[in-house]
Amino acid sequence: MSTIELKASNIKCGGCASAIQEGLGSLPGVTGVEVDIETGTVRIEGENPDRAAITAKLDELGYPVAA
Ligand SMILES: [Cu+2]
C-alpha cells in the first residue's frame, strides 16, 4: 500500500472533489482518493498507483497539479 499526495489547482467545491474521486478512482491500482477542498490536496492510496497516470488524469479533468 502506498500513498501519493499532490496539490491540484482549481478545486473549489464538493463537485470538484467528487469529479476527482471518480476520475482517479477508476485508475488501475487506486483504492482510495481523498480531497481537501480548502488546501487543494489530493491524497491517493493504492497498490503502486501510477503517478504519471494520476497527473495526466488530473490535467484532463481540469485540475492540473500545482508546481
Ligand atoms: Cu467545484
N, CA, C, O and the ligand as a Tripos MOL2 file, in Angstrom:
@<TRIPOS>MOLECULE
protein
  269   267    68     0     0
PROTEIN
NO_CHARGES

@<TRIPOS>ATOM
      1 N           0.8500   -1.1950    0.0000 N.3       1 MET1
      2 CA          0.0000    0.0000    0.0000 C.3       1 MET1
      3 C           0.8810    1.2390    0.0000 C.2       1 MET1
      4 O           1.7950    1.3690    0.8140 O.2       1 MET1
      5 N           0.5950    2.1390   -0.9190 N.am      2 SER2
      6 CA          1.3470    3.3850   -0.8910 C.3       2 SER2
      7 C           0.4070    4.5680   -1.0340 C.2       2 SER2
      8 O          -0.7370    4.4320   -1.4680 O.2       2 SER2
      9 N           0.9120    5.7130   -0.6640 N.am      3 THR3
     10 CA          0.1190    6.9380   -0.6990 C.3       3 THR3
     11 C           0.8610    7.9850   -1.5030 C.2       3 THR3
     12 O           2.0670    8.1750   -1.3490 O.2       3 THR3
     13 N           0.1170    8.6590   -2.3630 N.am      4 ILE4
     14 CA          0.6710    9.7880   -3.1160 C.3       4 ILE4
     15 C          -0.1150   11.0160   -2.7230 C.2       4 ILE4
     16 O          -1.3460   10.9930   -2.7120 O.2       4 ILE4
     17 N           0.5840   12.0890   -2.3990 N.am      5 GLU5
     18 CA         -0.1000   13.3200   -2.0540 C.3       5 GLU5
     19 C           0.3060   14.4060   -3.0370 C.2       5 GLU5
     20 O           1.4910   14.6470   -3.2670 O.2       5 GLU5
     21 N          -0.7060   15.0600   -3.6170 N.am      6 LEU6
     22 CA         -0.4580   16.0830   -4.6190 C.3       6 LEU6
     23 C          -1.2600   17.3240   -4.3110 C.2       6 LEU6
     24 O          -2.2990   17.2560   -3.6540 O.2       6 LEU6
     25 N          -0.7800   18.4520   -4.7840 N.am      7 LYS7
     26 CA         -1.5620   19.6870   -4.7200 C.3       7 LYS7
     27 C          -2.0950   19.9600   -6.1200 C.2       7 LYS7
     28 O          -1.3270   20.0730   -7.0750 O.2       7 LYS7
     29 N          -3.4100   20.0650   -6.2350 N.am      8 ALA8
     30 CA         -4.0050   20.3130   -7.5430 C.3       8 ALA8
     31 C          -4.6580   21.6960   -7.5590 C.2       8 ALA8
     32 O          -5.0990   22.2100   -6.5310 O.2       8 ALA8
     33 N          -4.7060   22.2820   -8.7660 N.am      9 SER9
     34 CA         -5.3050   23.6060   -8.9420 C.3       9 SER9
     35 C          -6.7990   23.4920   -9.1850 C.2       9 SER9
     36 O          -7.3010   22.4370   -9.5730 O.2       9 SER9
     37 N          -7.4990   24.5850   -8.9530 N.am     10 ASN10
     38 CA         -8.9110   24.7500   -9.3640 C.3      10 ASN10
     39 C          -9.9390   23.9770   -8.5460 C.2      10 ASN10
     40 O         -11.1100   23.9380   -8.9250 O.2      10 ASN10
     41 N          -9.5430   23.3680   -7.4500 N.am     11 ILE11
     42 CA        -10.5210   22.6390   -6.6280 C.3      11 ILE11
     43 C         -11.2850   23.6670   -5.7920 C.2      11 ILE11
     44 O         -10.7050   24.3720   -4.9660 O.2      11 ILE11
     45 N         -12.6070   23.7380   -6.0260 N.am     12 LYS12
     46 CA        -13.3660   24.8010   -5.3750 C.3      12 LYS12
     47 C         -14.5460   24.3110   -4.5580 C.2      12 LYS12
     48 O         -14.9920   24.9990   -3.6400 O.2      12 LYS12
     49 N         -15.0550   23.1350   -4.8770 N.am     13 CYS13
     50 CA        -16.2540   22.7020   -4.1700 C.3      13 CYS13
     51 C         -16.3580   21.1810   -4.1340 C.2      13 CYS13
     52 O         -15.4940   20.4650   -4.6390 O.2      13 CYS13
     53 N         -17.4290   20.7170   -3.5290 N.am     14 GLY14
     54 CA        -17.6360   19.2810   -3.4160 C.3      14 GLY14
     55 C         -17.7800   18.5980   -4.7610 C.2      14 GLY14
     56 O         -17.4430   17.4240   -4.9130 O.2      14 GLY14
     57 N         -18.2910   19.3530   -5.7540 N.am     15 GLY15
     58 CA        -18.4240   18.7870   -7.0960 C.3      15 GLY15
     59 C         -17.0640   18.4730   -7.6880 C.2      15 GLY15
     60 O         -16.8760   17.4410   -8.3310 O.2      15 GLY15
     61 N         -16.1170   19.3740   -7.4640 N.am     16 CYS16
     62 CA        -14.7460   19.1440   -7.9340 C.3      16 CYS16
     63 C         -14.1870   17.9000   -7.2430 C.2      16 CYS16
     64 O         -13.5820   17.0370   -7.8790 O.2      16 CYS16
     65 N         -14.4000   17.8280   -5.9360 N.am     17 ALA17
     66 CA        -13.8750   16.6980   -5.1680 C.3      17 ALA17
     67 C         -14.4610   15.3890   -5.6920 C.2      17 ALA17
     68 O         -13.7400   14.4030   -5.8410 O.2      17 ALA17
     69 N         -15.7670   15.3740   -5.9720 N.am     18 SER18
     70 CA        -16.4020   14.1500   -6.4810 C.3      18 SER18
     71 C         -15.8490   13.7730   -7.8340 C.2      18 SER18
     72 O         -15.5860   12.6000   -8.1030 O.2      18 SER18
     73 N         -15.6670   14.7880   -8.7070 N.am     19 ALA19
     74 CA        -15.1460   14.5130  -10.0470 C.3      19 ALA19
     75 C         -13.7520   13.8910   -9.9440 C.2      19 ALA19
     76 O         -13.4230   12.9580  -10.6760 O.2      19 ALA19
     77 N         -12.9510   14.4120   -9.0380 N.am     20 ILE20
     78 CA        -11.5950   13.8950   -8.8630 C.3      20 ILE20
     79 C         -11.6280   12.4840   -8.2840 C.2      20 ILE20
     80 O         -10.8890   11.6020   -8.7210 O.2      20 ILE20
     81 N         -12.4900   12.2870   -7.3020 N.am     21 GLN21
     82 CA        -12.5820   10.9600   -6.6890 C.3      21 GLN21
     83 C         -13.0240    9.9130   -7.7050 C.2      21 GLN21
     84 O         -12.5170    8.7920   -7.7260 O.2      21 GLN21
     85 N         -13.9750   10.3000   -8.5400 N.am     22 GLU22
     86 CA        -14.4490    9.3740   -9.5680 C.3      22 GLU22
     87 C         -13.3780    9.1110  -10.6150 C.2      22 GLU22
     88 O         -13.0920    7.9670  -10.9680 O.2      22 GLU22
     89 N         -12.7890   10.2100  -11.1050 N.am     23 GLY23
     90 CA        -11.8000   10.0960  -12.1790 C.3      23 GLY23
     91 C         -10.5710    9.3110  -11.7610 C.2      23 GLY23
     92 O         -10.1100    8.4320  -12.4890 O.2      23 GLY23
     93 N         -10.0390    9.6300  -10.5810 N.am     24 LEU24
     94 CA         -8.8220    8.9350  -10.1360 C.3      24 LEU24
     95 C          -9.1470    7.5400   -9.6330 C.2      24 LEU24
     96 O          -8.3280    6.6270   -9.7380 O.2      24 LEU24
     97 N         -10.3430    7.3790   -9.0880 N.am     25 GLY25
     98 CA        -10.7410    6.0840   -8.5520 C.3      25 GLY25
     99 C         -10.8300    5.0080   -9.6100 C.2      25 GLY25
    100 O         -10.7720    3.8160   -9.3080 O.2      25 GLY25
    101 N         -10.9740    5.4450  -10.8820 N.am     26 SER26
    102 CA        -11.0910    4.4670  -11.9720 C.3      26 SER26
    103 C          -9.7210    4.0130  -12.4820 C.2      26 SER26
    104 O          -9.6370    3.1130  -13.3160 O.2      26 SER26
    105 N          -8.6510    4.6340  -11.9830 N.am     27 LEU27
    106 CA         -7.3110    4.2660  -12.4660 C.3      27 LEU27
    107 C          -6.8330    2.9730  -11.8100 C.2      27 LEU27
    108 O          -7.1690    2.6870  -10.6610 O.2      27 LEU27
    109 N          -6.0400    2.1920  -12.5580 N.am     28 PRO28
    110 CA         -5.5510    0.9270  -12.0040 C.3      28 PRO28
    111 C          -4.7270    1.1450  -10.7400 C.2      28 PRO28
    112 O          -3.9010    2.0550  -10.6700 O.2      28 PRO28
    113 N          -4.9620    0.3060   -9.7560 N.am     29 GLY29
    114 CA         -4.1600    0.3400   -8.5360 C.3      29 GLY29
    115 C          -4.6590    1.3110   -7.4870 C.2      29 GLY29
    116 O          -4.2240    1.2560   -6.3370 O.2      29 GLY29
    117 N          -5.5700    2.2050   -7.8680 N.am     30 VAL30
    118 CA         -6.0520    3.2060   -6.9130 C.3      30 VAL30
    119 C          -7.1940    2.6220   -6.0840 C.2      30 VAL30
    120 O          -8.1890    2.1410   -6.6280 O.2      30 VAL30
    121 N          -7.0370    2.6700   -4.7690 N.am     31 THR31
    122 CA         -8.0830    2.1140   -3.9000 C.3      31 THR31
    123 C          -8.8130    3.1860   -3.1050 C.2      31 THR31
    124 O          -9.9120    2.9510   -2.6030 O.2      31 THR31
    125 N          -8.2080    4.3580   -2.9900 N.am     32 GLY32
    126 CA         -8.8790    5.4100   -2.2330 C.3      32 GLY32
    127 C          -8.4010    6.7790   -2.6560 C.2      32 GLY32
    128 O          -7.2240    6.9630   -2.9680 O.2      32 GLY32
    129 N          -9.3160    7.7500   -2.6690 N.am     33 VAL33
    130 CA         -8.9580    9.1230   -3.0320 C.3      33 VAL33
    131 C          -9.6110   10.0650   -2.0340 C.2      33 VAL33
    132 O         -10.8240   10.0300   -1.8290 O.2      33 VAL33
    133 N          -8.7930   10.9030   -1.4190 N.am     34 GLU34
    134 CA         -9.3240   11.9160   -0.5160 C.3      34 GLU34
    135 C          -8.9680   13.2800   -1.0680 C.2      34 GLU34
    136 O          -7.8560   13.4900   -1.5530 O.2      34 GLU34
    137 N          -9.9090   14.2060   -0.9950 N.am     35 VAL35
    138 CA         -9.6710   15.5540   -1.4990 C.3      35 VAL35
    139 C          -9.9510   16.5590   -0.3930 C.2      35 VAL35
    140 O         -11.0340   16.5630    0.1920 O.2      35 VAL35
    141 N          -8.9750   17.4090   -0.1100 N.am     36 ASP36
    142 CA         -9.1730   18.5060    0.8280 C.3      36 ASP36
    143 C          -9.4160   19.7690    0.0040 C.2      36 ASP36
    144 O          -8.5010   20.3150   -0.6110 O.2      36 ASP36
    145 N         -10.6640   20.2160    0.0070 N.am     37 ILE37
    146 CA        -11.0510   21.3320   -0.8560 C.3      37 ILE37
    147 C         -10.3090   22.6220   -0.4770 C.2      37 ILE37
    148 O          -9.9010   23.3880   -1.3490 O.2      37 ILE37
    149 N         -10.1400   22.8500    0.8180 N.am     38 GLU38
    150 CA         -9.5210   24.1070    1.2590 C.3      38 GLU38
    151 C          -8.0760   24.2450    0.8300 C.2      38 GLU38
    152 O          -7.6410   25.3280    0.4380 O.2      38 GLU38
    153 N          -7.3330   23.1570    0.9010 N.am     39 THR39
    154 CA         -5.9060   23.2420    0.5770 C.3      39 THR39
    155 C          -5.6050   22.7410   -0.8320 C.2      39 THR39
    156 O          -4.4920   22.9260   -1.3240 O.2      39 THR39
    157 N          -6.5780   22.1080   -1.4900 N.am     40 GLY40
    158 CA         -6.3390   21.5640   -2.8160 C.3      40 GLY40
    159 C          -5.4880   20.3100   -2.7930 C.2      40 GLY40
    160 O          -4.9070   19.9140   -3.8040 O.2      40 GLY40
    161 N          -5.4240   19.6950   -1.6310 N.am     41 THR41
    162 CA         -4.6050   18.4910   -1.5090 C.3      41 THR41
    163 C          -5.3940   17.2590   -1.9300 C.2      41 THR41
    164 O          -6.5280   17.0550   -1.4970 O.2      41 THR41
    165 N          -4.7830   16.4480   -2.7720 N.am     42 VAL42
    166 CA         -5.3920   15.1880   -3.2070 C.3      42 VAL42
    167 C          -4.5030   14.0560   -2.7050 C.2      42 VAL42
    168 O          -3.3130   13.9960   -3.0140 O.2      42 VAL42
    169 N          -5.1010   13.1640   -1.9270 N.am     43 ARG43
    170 CA         -4.3360   12.0310   -1.3760 C.3      43 ARG43
    171 C          -4.8590   10.7440   -2.0040 C.2      43 ARG43
    172 O          -6.0330   10.3970   -1.8770 O.2      43 ARG43
    173 N          -3.9600   10.0550   -2.6780 N.am     44 ILE44
    174 CA         -4.3360    8.8280   -3.3850 C.3      44 ILE44
    175 C          -3.6970    7.6430   -2.6870 C.2      44 ILE44
    176 O          -2.4930    7.6370   -2.4320 O.2      44 ILE44
    177 N          -4.4980    6.6480   -2.3800 N.am     45 GLU45
    178 CA         -3.9760    5.4210   -1.7900 C.3      45 GLU45
    179 C          -4.1710    4.2820   -2.7660 C.2      45 GLU45
    180 O          -5.1490    4.2480   -3.5130 O.2      45 GLU45
    181 N          -3.2300    3.3440   -2.7550 N.am     46 GLY46
    182 CA         -3.4040    2.1910   -3.6280 C.3      46 GLY46
    183 C          -2.2010    1.2910   -3.6480 C.2      46 GLY46
    184 O          -1.2300    1.4800   -2.9140 O.2      46 GLY46
    185 N          -2.2970    0.3010   -4.5160 N.am     47 GLU47
    186 CA         -1.2040   -0.6370   -4.7270 C.3      47 GLU47
    187 C          -0.4060   -0.1350   -5.9160 C.2      47 GLU47
    188 O          -0.8260   -0.2840   -7.0630 O.2      47 GLU47
    189 N           0.7400    0.4580   -5.6410 N.am     48 ASN48
    190 CA          1.5890    1.0170   -6.6950 C.3      48 ASN48
    191 C           0.8250    1.8590   -7.7080 C.2      48 ASN48
    192 O           0.9260    1.6020   -8.9070 O.2      48 ASN48
    193 N           0.0700    2.8500   -7.2680 N.am     49 PRO49
    194 CA         -0.6250    3.6920   -8.2400 C.3      49 PRO49
    195 C           0.3820    4.4170   -9.1280 C.2      49 PRO49
    196 O           1.4810    4.7590   -8.6910 O.2      49 PRO49
    197 N          -0.0090    4.6450  -10.3730 N.am     50 ASP50
    198 CA          0.8720    5.2350  -11.3790 C.3      50 ASP50
    199 C           0.7890    6.7570  -11.3110 C.2      50 ASP50
    200 O          -0.2040    7.3630  -11.7150 O.2      50 ASP50
    201 N           1.8470    7.3500  -10.7960 N.am     51 ARG51
    202 CA          1.8430    8.8000  -10.5790 C.3      51 ARG51
    203 C           1.6280    9.5720  -11.8740 C.2      51 ARG51
    204 O           0.9210   10.5790  -11.8910 O.2      51 ARG51
    205 N           2.2410    9.0970  -12.9650 N.am     52 ALA52
    206 CA          2.1040    9.7910  -14.2520 C.3      52 ALA52
    207 C           0.6550    9.7410  -14.7360 C.2      52 ALA52
    208 O           0.1400   10.7200  -15.2750 O.2      52 ALA52
    209 N           0.0010    8.5930  -14.5400 N.am     53 ALA53
    210 CA         -1.3920    8.4550  -14.9610 C.3      53 ALA53
    211 C          -2.2960    9.3580  -14.1160 C.2      53 ALA53
    212 O          -3.2630    9.9320  -14.6190 O.2      53 ALA53
    213 N          -1.9750    9.4720  -12.8560 N.am     54 ILE54
    214 CA         -2.7660   10.3240  -11.9540 C.3      54 ILE54
    215 C          -2.6340   11.7870  -12.3570 C.2      54 ILE54
    216 O          -3.6220   12.5170  -12.4330 O.2      54 ILE54
    217 N          -1.3910   12.2010  -12.6150 N.am     55 THR55
    218 CA         -1.1380   13.5800  -13.0300 C.3      55 THR55
    219 C          -1.8540   13.8850  -14.3470 C.2      55 THR55
    220 O          -2.4440   14.9530  -14.5080 O.2      55 THR55
    221 N          -1.7970   12.9350  -15.2870 N.am     56 ALA56
    222 CA         -2.4400   13.1200  -16.5880 C.3      56 ALA56
    223 C          -3.9560   13.2100  -16.4270 C.2      56 ALA56
    224 O          -4.6090   14.0190  -17.0860 O.2      56 ALA56
    225 N          -4.5050   12.3850  -15.5560 N.am     57 LYS57
    226 CA         -5.9580   12.3840  -15.3360 C.3      57 LYS57
    227 C          -6.4060   13.6990  -14.6980 C.2      57 LYS57
    228 O          -7.4400   14.2510  -15.0740 O.2      57 LYS57
    229 N          -5.6420   14.1970  -13.7460 N.am     58 LEU58
    230 CA         -5.9870   15.4720  -13.1160 C.3      58 LEU58
    231 C          -5.9630   16.6040  -14.1440 C.2      58 LEU58
    232 O          -6.8160   17.4910  -14.1280 O.2      58 LEU58
    233 N          -4.9720   16.5590  -15.0370 N.am     59 ASP59
    234 CA         -4.8670   17.5260  -16.1330 C.3      59 ASP59
    235 C          -6.1230   17.4890  -16.9860 C.2      59 ASP59
    236 O          -6.7370   18.5150  -17.2810 O.2      59 ASP59
    237 N          -6.4860   16.2680  -17.3730 N.am     60 GLU60
    238 CA         -7.6270   16.0230  -18.2430 C.3      60 GLU60
    239 C          -8.9270   16.5180  -17.5980 C.2      60 GLU60
    240 O          -9.8120   17.0330  -18.2810 O.2      60 GLU60
    241 N          -9.0290   16.3570  -16.2800 N.am     61 LEU61
    242 CA        -10.2420   16.7610  -15.5670 C.3      61 LEU61
    243 C         -10.3050   18.2780  -15.3360 C.2      61 LEU61
    244 O         -11.3410   18.8250  -14.9580 O.2      61 LEU61
    245 N          -9.1680   18.9370  -15.5730 N.am     62 GLY62
    246 CA         -9.1370   20.3890  -15.3700 C.3      62 GLY62
    247 C          -8.6140   20.8230  -14.0170 C.2      62 GLY62
    248 O          -8.8250   21.9560  -13.5850 O.2      62 GLY62
    249 N          -7.9210   19.8940  -13.3460 N.am     63 TYR63
    250 CA         -7.3060   20.2100  -12.0580 C.3      63 TYR63
    251 C          -5.8050   19.8810  -12.0990 C.2      63 TYR63
    252 O          -5.3400   18.9550  -11.4350 O.2      63 TYR63
    253 N          -5.0590   20.6660  -12.8980 N.am     64 PRO64
    254 CA         -3.6360   20.3400  -13.0590 C.3      64 PRO64
    255 C          -2.8790   20.4180  -11.7350 C.2      64 PRO64
    256 O          -3.1880   21.2400  -10.8730 O.2      64 PRO64
    257 N          -1.9020   19.5610  -11.5960 N.am     65 VAL65
    258 CA         -1.0830   19.5390  -10.3960 C.3      65 VAL65
    259 C          -0.2830   20.8390  -10.3230 C.2      65 VAL65
    260 O           0.3560   21.2480  -11.2920 O.2      65 VAL65
    261 N          -0.3310   21.4710   -9.1660 N.am     66 ALA66
    262 CA          0.3890   22.7200   -8.9620 C.3      66 ALA66
    263 C           1.8700   22.4350   -8.8900 C.2      66 ALA66
    264 O           2.2800   21.4030   -8.3580 O.2      66 ALA66
    265 N           2.6860   23.3410   -9.4210 N.am     67 ALA67
    266 CA          4.1350   23.1520   -9.4370 C.3      67 ALA67
    267 C           4.6970   23.0840   -8.0270 C.2      67 ALA67
    268 O           5.9060   22.9280   -7.8510 O.2      67 ALA67
    269 CU        -16.2720   22.5360   -7.8860 Cu       68 CU68
@<TRIPOS>BOND
     1     1     2 1
     2     2     3 1
     3     3     4 2
     4     3     5 am
     5     5     6 1
     6     6     7 1
     7     7     8 2
     8     7     9 am
     9     9    10 1
    10    10    11 1
    11    11    12 2
    12    11    13 am
    13    13    14 1
    14    14    15 1
    15    15    16 2
    16    15    17 am
    17    17    18 1
    18    18    19 1
    19    19    20 2
    20    19    21 am
    21    21    22 1
    22    22    23 1
    23    23    24 2
    24    23    25 am
    25    25    26 1
    26    26    27 1
    27    27    28 2
    28    27    29 am
    29    29    30 1
    30    30    31 1
    31    31    32 2
    32    31    33 am
    33    33    34 1
    34    34    35 1
    35    35    36 2
    36    35    37 am
    37    37    38 1
    38    38    39 1
    39    39    40 2
    40    39    41 am
    41    41    42 1
    42    42    43 1
    43    43    44 2
    44    43    45 am
    45    45    46 1
    46    46    47 1
    47    47    48 2
    48    47    49 am
    49    49    50 1
    50    50    51 1
    51    51    52 2
    52    51    53 am
    53    53    54 1
    54    54    55 1
    55    55    56 2
    56    55    57 am
    57    57    58 1
    58    58    59 1
    59    59    60 2
    60    59    61 am
    61    61    62 1
    62    62    63 1
    63    63    64 2
    64    63    65 am
    65    65    66 1
    66    66    67 1
    67    67    68 2
    68    67    69 am
    69    69    70 1
    70    70    71 1
    71    71    72 2
    72    71    73 am
    73    73    74 1
    74    74    75 1
    75    75    76 2
    76    75    77 am
    77    77    78 1
    78    78    79 1
    79    79    80 2
    80    79    81 am
    81    81    82 1
    82    82    83 1
    83    83    84 2
    84    83    85 am
    85    85    86 1
    86    86    87 1
    87    87    88 2
    88    87    89 am
    89    89    90 1
    90    90    91 1
    91    91    92 2
    92    91    93 am
    93    93    94 1
    94    94    95 1
    95    95    96 2
    96    95    97 am
    97    97    98 1
    98    98    99 1
    99    99   100 2
   100    99   101 am
   101   101   102 1
   102   102   103 1
   103   103   104 2
   104   103   105 am
   105   105   106 1
   106   106   107 1
   107   107   108 2
   108   107   109 am
   109   109   110 1
   110   110   111 1
   111   111   112 2
   112   111   113 am
   113   113   114 1
   114   114   115 1
   115   115   116 2
   116   115   117 am
   117   117   118 1
   118   118   119 1
   119   119   120 2
   120   119   121 am
   121   121   122 1
   122   122   123 1
   123   123   124 2
   124   123   125 am
   125   125   126 1
   126   126   127 1
   127   127   128 2
   128   127   129 am
   129   129   130 1
   130   130   131 1
   131   131   132 2
   132   131   133 am
   133   133   134 1
   134   134   135 1
   135   135   136 2
   136   135   137 am
   137   137   138 1
   138   138   139 1
   139   139   140 2
   140   139   141 am
   141   141   142 1
   142   142   143 1
   143   143   144 2
   144   143   145 am
   145   145   146 1
   146   146   147 1
   147   147   148 2
   148   147   149 am
   149   149   150 1
   150   150   151 1
   151   151   152 2
   152   151   153 am
   153   153   154 1
   154   154   155 1
   155   155   156 2
   156   155   157 am
   157   157   158 1
   158   158   159 1
   159   159   160 2
   160   159   161 am
   161   161   162 1
   162   162   163 1
   163   163   164 2
   164   163   165 am
   165   165   166 1
   166   166   167 1
   167   167   168 2
   168   167   169 am
   169   169   170 1
   170   170   171 1
   171   171   172 2
   172   171   173 am
   173   173   174 1
   174   174   175 1
   175   175   176 2
   176   175   177 am
   177   177   178 1
   178   178   179 1
   179   179   180 2
   180   179   181 am
   181   181   182 1
   182   182   183 1
   183   183   184 2
   184   183   185 am
   185   185   186 1
   186   186   187 1
   187   187   188 2
   188   187   189 am
   189   189   190 1
   190   190   191 1
   191   191   192 2
   192   191   193 am
   193   193   194 1
   194   194   195 1
   195   195   196 2
   196   195   197 am
   197   197   198 1
   198   198   199 1
   199   199   200 2
   200   199   201 am
   201   201   202 1
   202   202   203 1
   203   203   204 2
   204   203   205 am
   205   205   206 1
   206   206   207 1
   207   207   208 2
   208   207   209 am
   209   209   210 1
   210   210   211 1
   211   211   212 2
   212   211   213 am
   213   213   214 1
   214   214   215 1
   215   215   216 2
   216   215   217 am
   217   217   218 1
   218   218   219 1
   219   219   220 2
   220   219   221 am
   221   221   222 1
   222   222   223 1
   223   223   224 2
   224   223   225 am
   225   225   226 1
   226   226   227 1
   227   227   228 2
   228   227   229 am
   229   229   230 1
   230   230   231 1
   231   231   232 2
   232   231   233 am
   233   233   234 1
   234   234   235 1
   235   235   236 2
   236   235   237 am
   237   237   238 1
   238   238   239 1
   239   239   240 2
   240   239   241 am
   241   241   242 1
   242   242   243 1
   243   243   244 2
   244   243   245 am
   245   245   246 1
   246   246   247 1
   247   247   248 2
   248   247   249 am
   249   249   250 1
   250   250   251 1
   251   251   252 2
   252   251   253 am
   253   253   254 1
   254   254   255 1
   255   255   256 2
   256   255   257 am
   257   257   258 1
   258   258   259 1
   259   259   260 2
   260   259   261 am
   261   261   262 1
   262   262   263 1
   263   263   264 2
   264   263   265 am
   265   265   266 1
   266   266   267 1
   267   267   268 2
@<TRIPOS>SUBSTRUCTURE
     1 MET1         2 RESIDUE 1 A MET
     2 SER2         6 RESIDUE 1 A SER
     3 THR3        10 RESIDUE 1 A THR
     4 ILE4        14 RESIDUE 1 A ILE
     5 GLU5        18 RESIDUE 1 A GLU
     6 LEU6        22 RESIDUE 1 A LEU
     7 LYS7        26 RESIDUE 1 A LYS
     8 ALA8        30 RESIDUE 1 A ALA
     9 SER9        34 RESIDUE 1 A SER
    10 ASN10       38 RESIDUE 1 A ASN
    11 ILE11       42 RESIDUE 1 A ILE
    12 LYS12       46 RESIDUE 1 A LYS
    13 CYS13       50 RESIDUE 1 A CYS
    14 GLY14       54 RESIDUE 1 A GLY
    15 GLY15       58 RESIDUE 1 A GLY
    16 CYS16       62 RESIDUE 1 A CYS
    17 ALA17       66 RESIDUE 1 A ALA
    18 SER18       70 RESIDUE 1 A SER
    19 ALA19       74 RESIDUE 1 A ALA
    20 ILE20       78 RESIDUE 1 A ILE
    21 GLN21       82 RESIDUE 1 A GLN
    22 GLU22       86 RESIDUE 1 A GLU
    23 GLY23       90 RESIDUE 1 A GLY
    24 LEU24       94 RESIDUE 1 A LEU
    25 GLY25       98 RESIDUE 1 A GLY
    26 SER26      102 RESIDUE 1 A SER
    27 LEU27      106 RESIDUE 1 A LEU
    28 PRO28      110 RESIDUE 1 A PRO
    29 GLY29      114 RESIDUE 1 A GLY
    30 VAL30      118 RESIDUE 1 A VAL
    31 THR31      122 RESIDUE 1 A THR
    32 GLY32      126 RESIDUE 1 A GLY
    33 VAL33      130 RESIDUE 1 A VAL
    34 GLU34      134 RESIDUE 1 A GLU
    35 VAL35      138 RESIDUE 1 A VAL
    36 ASP36      142 RESIDUE 1 A ASP
    37 ILE37      146 RESIDUE 1 A ILE
    38 GLU38      150 RESIDUE 1 A GLU
    39 THR39      154 RESIDUE 1 A THR
    40 GLY40      158 RESIDUE 1 A GLY
    41 THR41      162 RESIDUE 1 A THR
    42 VAL42      166 RESIDUE 1 A VAL
    43 ARG43      170 RESIDUE 1 A ARG
    44 ILE44      174 RESIDUE 1 A ILE
    45 GLU45      178 RESIDUE 1 A GLU
    46 GLY46      182 RESIDUE 1 A GLY
    47 GLU47      186 RESIDUE 1 A GLU
    48 ASN48      190 RESIDUE 1 A ASN
    49 PRO49      194 RESIDUE 1 A PRO
    50 ASP50      198 RESIDUE 1 A ASP
    51 ARG51      202 RESIDUE 1 A ARG
    52 ALA52      206 RESIDUE 1 A ALA
    53 ALA53      210 RESIDUE 1 A ALA
    54 ILE54      214 RESIDUE 1 A ILE
    55 THR55      218 RESIDUE 1 A THR
    56 ALA56      222 RESIDUE 1 A ALA
    57 LYS57      226 RESIDUE 1 A LYS
    58 LEU58      230 RESIDUE 1 A LEU
    59 ASP59      234 RESIDUE 1 A ASP
    60 GLU60      238 RESIDUE 1 A GLU
    61 LEU61      242 RESIDUE 1 A LEU
    62 GLY62      246 RESIDUE 1 A GLY
    63 TYR63      250 RESIDUE 1 A TYR
    64 PRO64      254 RESIDUE 1 A PRO
    65 VAL65      258 RESIDUE 1 A VAL
    66 ALA66      262 RESIDUE 1 A ALA
    67 ALA67      266 RESIDUE 1 A ALA
    68 CU68       269 GROUP 0 **** ****
